[in-house]
Amino acid sequence: MARTGPGAILRKRLLWQGLAALLLIGIVAGCWGWWTVRHWQPSRQKFPVQGVEVGAADGQFDWKSLKAIGVDFAYVDASASAFARDPRFVSNFAEARSAGVQVGAVHRYDPCQPAQAQSANFVTTVPRDSRLLPPAIDLDMLADNCASPVSEARVESELMTFINQIETHTGKAVILKISPAFQSRYRVAAKFDRKLWLVGDRMEPDYAGRPWTMWTANQSAANEIAQGGLRWVVVQP
């Protein structure tokens, strides 16, 4: 039986040590990359005004601390579809305003539900207040799973009705927060002359075919205040 010499044993040991070192480097690099992605925010020099979008799913946090780290404004999830309301809207709204953060409200639009019912939900949830930022309509739900088929023309006409009713209530033109999927299906950016709020992690979005006003630059931005992650938003200067 052949014996393994000291040289072969040393080479094997060095090989395993090298592989272990490479594995450790890979783990460290992966963790650093994950940390960097989670904590990334756009340059303040390029985008001086920055804020967050928050809702009940983001948990509780200290609004004064958020203000201290550079949150200039907050869009607070308020209502969705015809009946749903964010359970933390009232507290988030009050705490953000108390901390000196400008506040706006978000409605998640449901193309399966009538515009009248959705606007009634919004106006009974969000107070009429001239100090509020322009209302935002979150457009990401498609009409694929509606109980009754909804045509693209119907989606467009109902959305226009909803926009008019929300603007009547708030006295301000809405901002359309459009997902890539919704834009691809309904092409609303070209059909509605309203400011756009687009989404794209760490990459400036261009899928709307015209300039955006707001950009969700990191959909899970972690920091020392909200470790669970916040949707970090910037405003085009």
N, C-alpha and C positions, 0 to 999 in steps of 0.2 A: 504494500500500500504506500502511495507517494505521500511524503510529508510536506506540510506547508512550511516554507522557510520564513525566517524573521522578515525578510524583505517583502515577501508577498503579503504577510500580515500587516505590515506597516502601510503598504500601498492600499490595501483594502480599508484600513482604518482611515487613511487620509481621504479616500474616495467617499466614504460615508460621512465624514466630517464636512467635506465640500458640499455634498448633497443637502445635509442638514442646514448649512449656512445659506445655501441658495433658497431653501424652503423658508427659512426665517426671513430673509430679505423679501421674498414674495409676499409673506404674510404682512410684514411691516408696510410694504409699499401699498398693498391692498387696503389695509386699514387707513393709511394716510390719504389714499385716494377717496375712500368712502367718506372720511371726515371732511376733506376739502369740498367734495360735492355737496354734502349736507349743509355746510356752513357758508357756501359761496353766496355772495351778494354782488350785484353790479357796482361799478365804480361810482362813488359819490360825485366825483369830478364830472363824470359824464351825465349822471342822473342825480341831480341834487335832491329831488323830492322822492322819497321812498316810503312805503307803508306795507300793510298786510291786509289779507282777507282772512277772516276768522269765523268760526261757527262752533256749535256745541261739540263736534267731533274733535276739536283742538284742545278741549279741556279748559282748565282754569289757569290763569297766570296773572302776574302783577302788571297792570296797565301803566303804572308810573315807571316801572322798570323798562317796559317796552318803549315808552316815550324817551327815556334816558339813553337808550342804545340807538336812537335815530328813527323811530317810527313816527312819521309826520302825519299820517292819516290811516284810517282803518275802514275797510268795507266789511260790514257785519252781515252775515247771512241772516235774512229775516223770514222769508216765506218761500214756499215751493208749491207749484201746482195750484190746485183749487182749495186745498184744505190744510196742508202741512205748514207748520210754523217752527222755526228753530227755537228750541227750549231755552237757549241762552241769549236770545236776541236782546231782551229787555236789560239783563244784567250787563252784557257786553256793551250795549249802547250807553248805558249810564256810566259805567266805569271808564270807558274810553273818553267820554266827554269830560268827566271829572278830572282825568289825567291831562287834559289839554290837547287831546288828539282829535283831529277833525274826523267826522263820522259820515259814512254813507251806508245805504241799505242795498242788499242784493236780493232779487227774486229769481229763483230757478224756474224757468219757463217750461211748461209741459205741453207739447203740441197736441196731446190727446184730449186736453181739457179746454172748455170754452174760455175765451178771453175775458168775458164778463165775470165768470166765477173766480178766475185767477186775480183779476184786478180788485175784486171785492176782498179777497184774502189779503192782498198787499195793503190796501188802504186801511183795513182794520188792524193791521199789525204795525205799520210804520206811521208815526205821527206826521201831520202837516207842519213842517218846520223849515223856515227859510234858511236856517243855518246849516242844514244838512247838505252834504255833497250831492251832486246829481245822482239819481237812482241808477243802479246797474241791473241789467237783465242778463242772467246767465243762460246762454243758449248752448246746451250740450246734449239734451235729450232728443232723440229722433222719434219719428212717428211710426216706427216699425212694429211696435207691439200694442198699438191702440186697439181697443175692443171693436171699434168700427174703423174701416179704412179712412185715412185722412190724406187727401191729395196735397201735392206741393203748393198748388195755388191756394188751397184752404189754409195751409200752414202760414203762408205769406199774409193772407188777408186777416186772419185772426191775430197774428203777431202785430200787424199795423194797428188793429183795434186796441190791443193791450197797451201798446206804446202810447197811443193817444190818451187812454184813460189814466195811465200812470203819470204822464206829463201834466194832465189837468189837475191831478191831486197834488203833485209836488211843485208845480210851477217851473220845472226845469226839464231840459231835454235829457233823455236817458242816454246812458252809455251801454253799448251792446258788447257783452263779454261772449265772444264767439269761439267755440272749440274748433279745431281743425276738421273734425268729422261733420259738425253741423254746417260749417262753411262749404265743405265739399259737396254735401247733399243739396243745400238750399240756396247757396250763393247770395246770402243776405247782405253781405258787405256792400255789394254793388246796388242793391235794391233799396236800402234805407240810408238816408243821409244823416247818420248819427256818428258820434265819435266811437272809436273801436277800442276794445280791451281784448288783447290776444294773449295766448298762452304758449310758452315754449321754454323748457328748462335749459337755462344757461346759453341759449342761442336766440338771438333776436328774431322774432317771427316775421314771415313775409307772405303767409298763405292767404291773406285777405285781398291782395291785389291793390291795396292802397295803404297809406301810412296809418299807424296805430297811435293812440293817445296814451294808453296804459298797457303794461306788459307784466304778466305773471312770470317772473324770471326764474323762480325756484319754487316748486310746488311743495317742497318738504324741507324748508330752511330751518335748521336747528340752531339754537343758541342757548345761552345760559339761562334765559328766562323761560323758554318753552321748548324743552328737550324733545317733545313729541313732534315738533315741526310745525311751521307756519307757512302759509302761501305768501311769498314775498313779492311785492308789486312795486313797479317803478312808473314814473310819469315822464313822458317825452318832454324835454325842456323846450 
